[in-house]
Amino acid sequence: MIASYPDQAVAVLFSGGDAPGMNAFLRAIVRLGLNREKIAVLGIRDGYRGLVRTARAVNGDTEAMVRLKQDIATHTGRAGLISEQLHIIQMDHASVSGIMGKGGTILGSARCLEFHDKEVRAKVLRLLKGLNVRALVVVGGDGSLTGARLLAEESDLKIIGIPATIDNDLQFTDMALGVDTAVNTLVWAVDHFIDTARSHRRVMVLETMGRASGDLARMAGLASGAEMIITPEKGPLKAADMERLAAKIEGAMTRGRGHAIVLVAEGVEFDPPQKRNRAYVLMDAFQQYFQRAGAPFQDLEVRPSVLGHLQRGGHTTPQDCILAARFADCAWKAIGDTSSGSGITALRKNIVEIVPYGTPDMPERAEFSHEMEQLHDDLSSW
Ligand code: F6P
């Protein structure tokens, strides 16, 4: 008997690189589901991979589906979370208690190459139907939302996407979940590097994440006062460009400056291409320039740091927690609205709304990126 398996449910999964704010979103979507909508929320473990594995295990077998529903119904909340086998957990209040500010995602996240296969997606859609799922909420970045769009195109299930990525490279929303926290972490990191840069009169080259977008580096540069930001949008760096940047730093040193923090986004490319991390390539180029014959600061040292996954963790900022709650609220409204279909939540001019998959880039986003860089330069004391 499947006494307590819900007649209808909304499923939520986290996919791709984790982003701070995912747990705050989970808490909000579950609590709003239980308190306001009276609809059960199924948490999917490990993103699309959890769905694919479960769909494969059930494999269209009616009895296997009955057993799965029994398992879900008898291992709700924390019992489900600690069971290694179960990839689908019926969430309750206690299971999302105390997680709001925690980085990462308690349900786990993964990248799932198998999901590129249409037949695999068809199996997953059959599974969701069998589990009485009336809407699937997909939280993640570009690749994850592409998966969500494909599911929406291939079924009549409502698929709601939630932008969550520290890269802030989704141009249909002003902000994605996790960006504010990552910027905060970068400001904290820059503050630490400044202490040692000042003491040793050094140039610190710090490589940020962000994929092909320079937004994370730009925002962190503007918020931390880092002396220089190098972003990918201006095209690949040639040797002459790196010399020009080094000359700028040297010029500042000549005018009495003692140190410099340089933020370089991981999307920056070089001409000719380089295999090593950007921070190391720039360190060599700068060091070579500073040590040229007759240079004024031949003992000026450069140190590189690749900040890496540090940027994805840590305590979620209030701003991200608030955005998570607003996205969850918007997602539930979209699920309840029978006159509208699938879509993605977006923050546009401080309004959270649903936009269709494939919504064109907002021109304001590119303008804002440009303005940020200009503002950073105008605020410089160099
Ligand atoms: O998309 C988020 C992100 O952190 C990027 O900034 C970075 O390039 C990538 O994920 C790193 O991926 P992984 O965690 O798989 O190494």
Boltz pocket constraint, residues with backbone or C-beta under 6 A from the ligand:
constraints:
  - pocket:
      binder: B
      contacts: [[A, 17], [A, 18], [A, 141], [A, 165], [A, 166], [A, 167], [A, 209], [A, 210], [A, 211], [A, 266], [A, 312]]
      max_distance: 6.0
